[in-house]
Amino acid sequence: MNHLLTISVLLAVLGLSACERTNTVYVPAEPVAGPAGPAGPQGATGNMGETGFQGATGMPGATGMQGDQGNKGATGTAGETTTVIVVPPPPATPPAY
């Protein structure tokens, strides 16, 4: 029984160690450009594009309905001994500059 356990542990270790490979990735070096020469002459100007079509005008919206008139309030009763005193506002003071 000890031999069976030892052999199965050895096989497990070998099987797991086979999965531990490291992959090396080689990145190619960028090509080195030589010195640039003088700039060439400027090219001809291109043709102007055509003008687009104008879009259609939308239809006007419908006019809304007039609202209902509100109910009129009832007339108040006449007062017999009520006195209303209206106090005039205080005089305005000129602003200070």
Summary of the structure (lengths in Angstrom):
residues: 97
radius of gyration: 49.4
end to end distance: 110.4
largest distance: 124.3
contacts: 36
relative contact order: 0.04
helix: 16%
strand: 0%
